[in-house]
């Protein structure tokens, strides 16, 4: 990743009732950086229905985490840009 901004949009459908995994919905890796997105509703998407997901992609979100180093815990940091997505930078 050398630059990013704009939108990432895709359709998702699952057939099992209940919430999806707590794992990230989207993981994008490149240039020694990983962008991670968790769904706003905690993975609660309607079963049996196609759901359109649109994610704004900006440098950091309001609820970002930066990984301090190898094997160290991530600390929460405030965004330098205002956006309402749930991207994390690891």
C-alpha angles and dihedrals in degrees: 000000000000098000138357139180136131126056138319111203130181142150122243132187132177131179103207119095118236133041124325122245118294088237118110117282092218131023120183119184132188145118092028090302133105124201114201127190126193118195113257094233093056092257095306103145123157113262118237094017131098110242122198112222119196119183125189108223114212133150097268134354129222090260100044130150126203119203107231096206147312110329094351123126119260119246124213114249132185118247123256088210126046115242135140101224127106101237120149127194114217 
